Amino acid sequence: MNRIEVINSFIDDEDKVVDVGCDQAKLSLLLAKRNMSSIASDISEKVISKAKSNISSPLIDFRVSNGLEKIKNGEADTLVLSGMGTHTILEILNNTKLRFKKIITISNNYHDILREKMNDLNYKVSKEQIIKENNKYYNLIIFENGKYNYSKEEIELGLNHIDETLYKEYLEYLLNKYKNIKESSKDKNDKIDLLINLIENKIN
């Protein structure tokens, strides 16, 4: 399954979904095929206009919105934030008073910071899944309400991974990546050393 299909698989029939940064609203289209309503939101008017011209469904509520600014309290209980960086995800959540029962993220960087800062916002990791699409790895993380006392390994490498085989493959990819960085750098890097040690302990 590709990223959109995997996200769709984690959405329950009763969820009220808002997809922020929806791009071409492919997720909302999948949900509409399940007879589910959703809000497809993007900061770009051009993106929303193009999505509207390609998709005609009374189940999709298209909105031009900076983050969650145009989303009213009670309209959604499930938030999708995919295809953006961790700092953008955190900025969106820091700039709203809305709360969600479920937040599905696919951040393209700083997953350790995401886990840690989401905990500060009272959202803890529920489950994670590595997705491999076009030979690239993506780390999907689902958050739910609550706090959790993470170990250093859990902050850096995640927890509650669904596909253990693909997760191990991803860890081996990261291990090779970090070892190459260490070998090519003359300077000592405590973070890289920590990650190498954590991954080696995890997969051995």
C-alpha positions in Angstrom: 0.0 0.0 0.0 1.1 3.6 -0.6 1.1 6.3 2.1 -2.5 7.4 1.4 -3.8 3.9 1.4 -2.1 3.2 4.7 -3.4 6.4 6.3 -6.9 5.4 5.1 -6.5 2.0 6.7 -6.1 3.7 10.1 -9.3 5.7 9.8 -12.4 4.2 11.3 -15.9 4.6 9.7 -17.1 6.8 12.5 -14.1 9.2 12.4 -14.6 12.8 11.4 -11.6 13.6 9.4 -9.7 16.8 8.5 -6.7 16.4 6.2 -4.5 19.5 6.5 -2.1 19.9 3.6 -4.4 17.7 1.5 -2.7 18.4 -1.8 -4.9 16.7 -4.4 -7.3 15.4 -1.8 -6.5 11.7 -2.5 -7.3 10.7 1.0 -10.7 12.4 1.0 -11.4 10.7 -2.3 -10.7 7.3 -0.7 -12.9 8.2 2.3 -15.7 9.3 -0.1 -15.6 5.9 -1.7 -16.3 4.5 1.8 -19.2 6.9 2.0 -17.4 9.1 4.6 -17.4 12.8 4.7 -14.2 14.7 5.3 -12.6 18.2 5.2 -9.8 18.6 2.7 -7.8 21.7 3.6 -4.7 23.4 2.2 -3.0 26.7 2.6 -2.8 27.1 -1.2 -5.9 28.4 -3.0 -4.4 27.1 -6.3 -4.1 23.6 -4.8 -7.7 23.5 -3.6 -9.0 24.9 -6.9 -7.2 22.2 -8.8 -8.5 19.5 -6.5 -12.0 20.8 -6.9 -11.7 20.7 -10.6 -10.5 17.1 -10.5 -12.9 15.8 -7.9 -16.6 16.3 -7.6 -18.1 14.8 -4.4 -20.7 16.1 -2.0 -18.8 14.2 0.8 -15.7 16.4 0.5 -15.6 19.8 2.1 -12.7 21.8 0.4 -11.3 24.6 2.4 -8.4 27.1 1.9 -6.9 27.4 5.4 -3.6 28.1 7.1 -3.4 25.1 9.3 -6.5 24.7 11.4 -7.7 28.3 11.3 -10.9 27.5 9.3 -11.8 24.4 11.2 -14.5 24.9 13.9 -14.7 23.1 17.2 -16.5 19.8 16.8 -16.2 19.5 13.1 -13.4 16.9 13.2 -12.0 14.5 15.8 -9.3 12.9 13.5 -6.5 15.0 12.1 -4.2 14.0 9.3 -0.9 15.8 8.9 1.2 14.2 6.2 3.9 15.2 3.8 5.3 18.1 5.9 8.1 18.6 8.4 7.9 18.1 12.2 8.3 21.8 12.9 5.3 22.6 10.6 3.2 19.9 12.3 4.0 21.4 15.7 3.4 24.9 14.6 -0.1 23.9 13.3 -0.9 22.3 16.7 0.6 25.1 18.8 -1.6 27.6 16.9 -4.9 25.9 17.7 -7.1 25.2 20.8 -8.8 22.3 19.0 -8.3 18.8 20.4 -8.4 15.5 18.5 -8.9 11.9 19.6 -6.5 10.8 16.9 -3.7 12.5 14.9 -2.1 10.7 12.0 1.3 12.1 11.0 3.9 11.3 8.3 6.7 13.7 9.0 9.7 13.9 6.7 12.2 14.7 9.5 12.9 14.9 13.3 10.7 12.1 14.5 12.4 12.2 17.8 11.4 15.8 18.3 7.9 15.0 17.1 7.4 12.3 19.7 8.8 14.4 22.5 7.0 17.7 21.7 3.7 15.9 21.0 4.0 14.5 24.5 4.3 18.1 25.8 1.0 18.8 24.0 -0.6 15.8 25.7 -0.6 13.5 22.7 1.2 10.1 23.1 2.2 7.6 20.5 -0.5 5.0 19.9 1.2 3.0 17.1 3.7 3.4 14.3 4.2 1.9 10.9 7.1 2.1 8.4 5.9 2.5 4.8 8.2 1.8 1.9 7.1 3.6 -1.3 9.3 3.9 -4.4 12.3 2.6 -2.3 11.9 5.4 0.2 11.0 4.9 3.8 8.3 6.9 5.6 7.5 6.7 9.3 3.7 7.0 10.1 3.0 7.8 13.7 -0.5 7.8 15.2 -1.0 9.9 18.3 -3.8 9.7 20.9 -4.6 11.8 24.0 -2.4 11.3 27.0 1.2 11.4 28.1 3.8 8.7 28.1 7.2 8.3 29.8 9.4 7.4 26.8 12.8 5.7 27.1 15.6 7.3 25.0 15.3 4.4 22.6 11.6 5.0 22.1 12.1 8.7 21.5 14.8 8.1 18.9 13.5 4.9 17.2 9.8 4.8 18.0 7.5 2.2 19.6 4.5 0.0 19.0 5.5 -0.7 15.4 3.0 -2.7 13.5 5.1 -4.3 10.8 8.2 -5.6 12.6 9.8 -7.0 9.4 9.7 -3.7 7.6 10.7 -1.9 10.8 13.9 -4.0 11.1 14.6 -3.3 7.4 14.3 0.4 8.1 16.5 0.2 11.2 19.2 -1.6 9.1 18.9 1.2 6.5 19.4 3.8 9.2 22.3 2.0 10.7 24.2 1.9 7.4 23.3 5.6 6.8 24.6 6.7 10.2 27.8 4.6 9.9 28.5 6.2 6.6 28.0 9.6 8.1 30.4 8.7 11.0 33.0 7.4 8.6 32.9 10.4 6.3 33.1 12.9 9.1 36.3 13.8 11.0 34.4 15.4 13.9 32.9 13.5 16.7 29.2 13.4 16.7 27.6 12.3 19.9 24.1 12.1 18.4 25.2 9.8 15.6 27.1 7.6 18.1 24.0 7.3 20.2 21.8 6.3 17.3 24.2 3.7 16.1 24.4 2.2 19.6 20.6 2.3 20.0 20.0 0.6 16.6 22.6 -2.0 17.1 21.1 -2.9 20.5 17.6 -3.0 19.0 18.4 -5.3 16.1 20.9 -7.7 17.7 
